[in-house]
Amino acid sequence: MVYLFTIFGYLIVLFSFGFYLASRAKTQEDFMVAGRKLTAPVLVGTLLATWIGSGDIFSVADLSYNHGYSSLIGSGGGWMGIIIVYFIAGRVRRFGQFTVPDILEVRYNQWARILATITTIVTSVVIVSYQFRGGGWVLNIVSGGKVPMETAMVIVAGFVIGYTLFAGMISVAYLDVLNGVIIITGVFLALPFLIHQGGGLAHIAANVTTRQHPFLGNMTWVQAMGYFVPTFLLALGMGNTYQRFFSAKNPTEAKRSVVGWVIGVILLGIALQSLAVIGSSIFKELSQVEAGKIILLVAHRGLPVAVGCILFGAIVAIIISTANSFLLVPATNIMRDIYQRFINPEVSDKKIVLYSRIVVVLLGIIAYSLISFFPRILDAAYAAYTVYGAGITPALMAVFFWKRATPAAGVVSISAGMGVTIGWEIINKIQGHPPLGVPAIYPALICSVILLIAVSLLGSKPREEKWRPFF
């Protein structure tokens, strides 16, 4: 029960701090972009805590268990995307708005804003839903099954929703710094103890899951790129990232933060995958679902109790920080990009904060209702990455790198990327495998990019005022 007490104690600390910060969220800027006061060190903490999510704890760990360090192919897509983001972070902050749809409306039109908002909502609630599942796994395991899975997921969902609605970005950003410290400490402290538990590096290497290919593990190239590309596209266009850049004190702080962010995600990503790879040499022959829990098994049964408690604290920090970030972004989109933009432009700051909190609750309930759609977190993660990456990222990157992109092309590209992905995943769910055995990212991205280019070249060149703010 010591693990359970540790987790609940950590949650109480987070909730108390969030409640304290709630009094500081008085305006729209406070709630949505932390008053635009964040410095580079704080931004690094919140970017790191947001990117390293339960996707790494469960889906990437699942890949690492079955394919060894070949799973770095998927993570590498994210790293490459973040490096490219470095070159636009300052421009995003200078634009000085609140959301990615803000950018897309200025560059394209109001339909691009609406479609991007819908895409962001779909992506975010799916990501939040598997944070609830992952958190439920944690409570179920550390309680020895005394907290049933359904009850555990309700507890996690209730905490995340309550925590997020209090202080918005102020709470999320500053508490992510604490979460970042806990994550780094827990993960890197656990590694040497686990290596010892596994019998040393030579013994571990001889007992990890058998791999057919030294580079691809047990994946094909099609599967490997099916993990690389969605992660790459998500890193390029993730709404959480842009909302944090909008929260920066100035463009320089926004750009500087990306350097620390990319270093942190590379080191932490490799360390987390190492826990899963080493764990595969200790906990052998796990089923597909159980393989996704390998890092939880490592913390619970593969480490000394004290070290395991710290690693569980890191796991909970990862889940909570990701869940509240992805709950806040769509709430911001709904209020900023739909309600304030089209329904009530004169709404007061006080009402925006109040309504945003109501939306957080509603979105949290929707996310909880989606848990059963994707039984495997790996599938949910990459479906969400694909919806956003193929739907928004091509049009968003054209904002910063291609002056020739037209409003009509942006709208068609977003529609195609989102529509093809959702249709592909529905067929996948119905027949039990993707059409033609091809991951959704390939048809969705191809349609999105081809339509973006073709419609742009067939149309008239956009007016200079459309692209000038971003160059």
ChimeraX attribute file (.defattr): number of C-alpha atoms within 10 A of each C-alpha:
attribute: neighborCount
match mode: 1-to-1
recipient: residues
	/A:1	8
	/A:2	12
	/A:3	23
	/A:4	18
	/A:5	13
	/A:6	17
	/A:7	21
	/A:8	14
	/A:9	13
	/A:10	16
	/A:11	20
	/A:12	13
	/A:13	11
	/A:14	21
	/A:15	20
	/A:16	13
	/A:17	16
	/A:18	23
	/A:19	18
	/A:20	13
	/A:21	18
	/A:22	20
	/A:23	10
	/A:24	17
	/A:25	21
	/A:26	17
	/A:27	17
	/A:28	23
	/A:29	21
	/A:30	22
	/A:31	27
	/A:32	30
	/A:33	26
	/A:34	27
	/A:35	20
	/A:36	20
	/A:37	16
	/A:38	24
	/A:39	17
	/A:40	22
	/A:41	15
	/A:42	22
	/A:43	29
	/A:44	28
	/A:45	23
	/A:46	30
	/A:47	29
	/A:48	28
	/A:49	32
	/A:50	27
	/A:51	22
	/A:52	23
	/A:53	22
	/A:54	31
	/A:55	24
	/A:56	25
	/A:57	25
	/A:58	27
	/A:59	23
	/A:60	25
	/A:61	30
	/A:62	29
	/A:63	26
	/A:64	29
	/A:65	34
	/A:66	26
	/A:67	25
	/A:68	26
	/A:69	19
	/A:70	22
	/A:71	27
	/A:72	24
	/A:73	19
	/A:74	21
	/A:75	22
	/A:76	19
	/A:77	21
	/A:78	25
	/A:79	23
	/A:80	17
	/A:81	19
	/A:82	23
	/A:83	17
	/A:84	14
	/A:85	21
	/A:86	19
	/A:87	13
	/A:88	21
	/A:89	24
	/A:90	20
	/A:91	20
	/A:92	26
	/A:93	25
	/A:94	17
	/A:95	15
	/A:96	18
	/A:97	18
	/A:98	27
	/A:99	28
	/A:100	26
	/A:101	29
	/A:102	23
	/A:103	22
	/A:104	25
	/A:105	20
	/A:106	18
	/A:107	29
	/A:108	24
	/A:109	19
	/A:110	19
	/A:111	19
	/A:112	28
	/A:113	26
	/A:114	22
	/A:115	20
	/A:116	31
	/A:117	27
	/A:118	19
	/A:119	24
	/A:120	27
	/A:121	22
	/A:122	18
	/A:123	24
	/A:124	27
	/A:125	26
	/A:126	24
	/A:127	28
	/A:128	30
	/A:129	30
	/A:130	30
	/A:131	34
	/A:132	28
	/A:133	26
	/A:134	26
	/A:135	24
	/A:136	22
	/A:137	22
	/A:138	26
	/A:139	26
	/A:140	20
	/A:141	20
	/A:142	23
	/A:143	17
	/A:144	12
	/A:145	12
	/A:146	12
	/A:147	17
	/A:148	15
	/A:149	18
	/A:150	12
	/A:151	14
	/A:152	24
	/A:153	26
	/A:154	17
	/A:155	16
	/A:156	25
	/A:157	26
	/A:158	16
	/A:159	18
	/A:160	27
	/A:161	22
	/A:162	19
	/A:163	23
	/A:164	28
	/A:165	27
	/A:166	25
	/A:167	26
	/A:168	33
	/A:169	28
	/A:170	26
	/A:171	27
	/A:172	27
	/A:173	26
	/A:174	19
	/A:175	22
	/A:176	29
	/A:177	21
	/A:178	16
	/A:179	28
	/A:180	25
	/A:181	14
	/A:182	21
	/A:183	26
	/A:184	17
	/A:185	16
	/A:186	21
	/A:187	25
	/A:188	16
	/A:189	15
	/A:190	22
	/A:191	18
	/A:192	14
	/A:193	16
	/A:194	22
	/A:195	20
	/A:196	13
	/A:197	17
	/A:198	21
	/A:199	14
	/A:200	14
	/A:201	12
	/A:202	10
	/A:203	13
	/A:204	20
	/A:205	15
	/A:206	10
	/A:207	18
	/A:208	21
	/A:209	24
	/A:210	16
	/A:211	15
	/A:212	11
	/A:213	12
	/A:214	11
	/A:215	15
	/A:216	19
	/A:217	20
	/A:218	19
	/A:219	18
	/A:220	11
	/A:221	10
	/A:222	13
	/A:223	15
	/A:224	18
	/A:225	18
	/A:226	20
	/A:227	28
	/A:228	22
	/A:229	26
	/A:230	28
	/A:231	28
	/A:232	24
	/A:233	28
	/A:234	25
	/A:235	25
	/A:236	28
	/A:237	24
	/A:238	23
	/A:239	26
	/A:240	24
	/A:241	26
	/A:242	25
	/A:243	25
	/A:244	28
	/A:245	35
	/A:246	32
	/A:247	30
	/A:248	29
	/A:249	18
	/A:250	19
	/A:251	20
	/A:252	16
	/A:253	23
	/A:254	29
	/A:255	23
	/A:256	18
	/A:257	25
	/A:258	25
	/A:259	15
	/A:260	17
	/A:261	24
	/A:262	22
	/A:263	15
	/A:264	19
	/A:265	21
	/A:266	15
	/A:267	12
	/A:268	19
	/A:269	22
	/A:270	15
	/A:271	17
	/A:272	21
	/A:273	26
	/A:274	22
	/A:275	26
	/A:276	33
	/A:277	28
	/A:278	30
	/A:279	30
	/A:280	29
	/A:281	20
	/A:282	21
	/A:283	20
	/A:284	14
	/A:285	13
	/A:286	14
	/A:287	8
	/A:288	12
	/A:289	14
	/A:290	14
	/A:291	25
	/A:292	28
	/A:293	22
	/A:294	27
	/A:295	29
	/A:296	26
	/A:297	21
	/A:298	23
	/A:299	28
	/A:300	21
	/A:301	12
	/A:302	22
	/A:303	21
	/A:304	14
	/A:305	14
	/A:306	13
	/A:307	21
	/A:308	25
	/A:309	22
	/A:310	22
	/A:311	28
	/A:312	28
	/A:313	25
	/A:314	23
	/A:315	28
	/A:316	27
	/A:317	29
	/A:318	28
	/A:319	29
	/A:320	31
	/A:321	29
	/A:322	28
	/A:323	29
	/A:324	26
	/A:325	28
	/A:326	25
	/A:327	28
	/A:328	27
	/A:329	28
	/A:330	28
	/A:331	28
	/A:332	30
	/A:333	27
	/A:334	21
	/A:335	21
	/A:336	22
	/A:337	25
	/A:338	18
	/A:339	16
	/A:340	16
	/A:341	17
	/A:342	12
	/A:343	11
	/A:344	11
	/A:345	11
	/A:346	8
	/A:347	12
	/A:348	13
	/A:349	15
	/A:350	13
	/A:351	13
	/A:352	21
	/A:353	25
	/A:354	15
	/A:355	17
	/A:356	25
	/A:357	22
	/A:358	14
	/A:359	20
	/A:360	26
	/A:361	20
	/A:362	13
	/A:363	21
	/A:364	26
	/A:365	17
	/A:366	15
	/A:367	22
	/A:368	21
	/A:369	13
	/A:370	17
	/A:371	22
	/A:372	11
	/A:373	12
	/A:374	17
	/A:375	13
	/A:376	19
	/A:377	25
	/A:378	22
	/A:379	14
	/A:380	23
	/A:381	27
	/A:382	25
	/A:383	24
	/A:384	23
	/A:385	25
	/A:386	33
	/A:387	30
	/A:388	30
	/A:389	34
	/A:390	35
	/A:391	34
	/A:392	35
	/A:393	27
	/A:394	24
	/A:395	32
	/A:396	23
	/A:397	15
	/A:398	19
	/A:399	25
	/A:400	18
	/A:401	13
	/A:402	14
	/A:403	19
	/A:404	19
	/A:405	26
	/A:406	28
	/A:407	27
	/A:408	17
	/A:409	26
	/A:410	31
	/A:411	28
	/A:412	21
	/A:413	30
	/A:414	32
	/A:415	22
	/A:416	24
	/A:417	31
	/A:418	27
	/A:419	18
	/A:420	23
	/A:421	25
	/A:422	19
	/A:423	13
	/A:424	20
	/A:425	21
	/A:426	13
	/A:427	13
	/A:428	18
	/A:429	13
	/A:430	9
	/A:431	10
	/A:432	10
	/A:433	14
	/A:434	16
	/A:435	13
	/A:436	7
	/A:437	10
	/A:438	15
	/A:439	23
	/A:440	25
	/A:441	27
	/A:442	18
	/A:443	16
	/A:444	26
	/A:445	27
	/A:446	15
	/A:447	21
	/A:448	29
	/A:449	22
	/A:450	15
	/A:451	22
	/A:452	25
	/A:453	20
	/A:454	12
	/A:455	19
	/A:456	20
	/A:457	14
	/A:458	10
	/A:459	14
	/A:460	12
	/A:461	13
	/A:462	16
	/A:463	12
	/A:464	10
	/A:465	10
	/A:466	18
	/A:467	21
	/A:468	12
	/A:469	16
	/A:470	18
	/A:471	11
